[in-house]
Amino acid sequence: MTFSAFADDSSSYTLANLTLENNADYVSIYGDIQITRDAQGLQQLLELQHIINQAVATLQADANLPAQLAAAPVNEIDNPFLS
């Protein structure tokens, strides 16, 4: 596994139909996964646990971790289809 949470602005990782996308400020997780009660399900859970544990450790190690990120500015543009 090569996914490292918060490491860059471009990497992603797919586990079944679950996708994790990286950004320096956040990790997006979307999709779905069915964890079955078998060896494959265990492997999937261990992979997911590793990613979550690594993300938690990264945040815990950040001495300058803000209470909350500032909202990104919204740039509104005129709708060209409205007159």
Buried (B, 14 or more C-beta within 10 A) or exposed (E): EEBBBBBEEEBEBEBBEBBBBBBEEEBEBEEEBEEEEEEEBEEBBEBBEEBBEBBEEBEEEEEEEEEEEEEEEEEEEEEEEEE
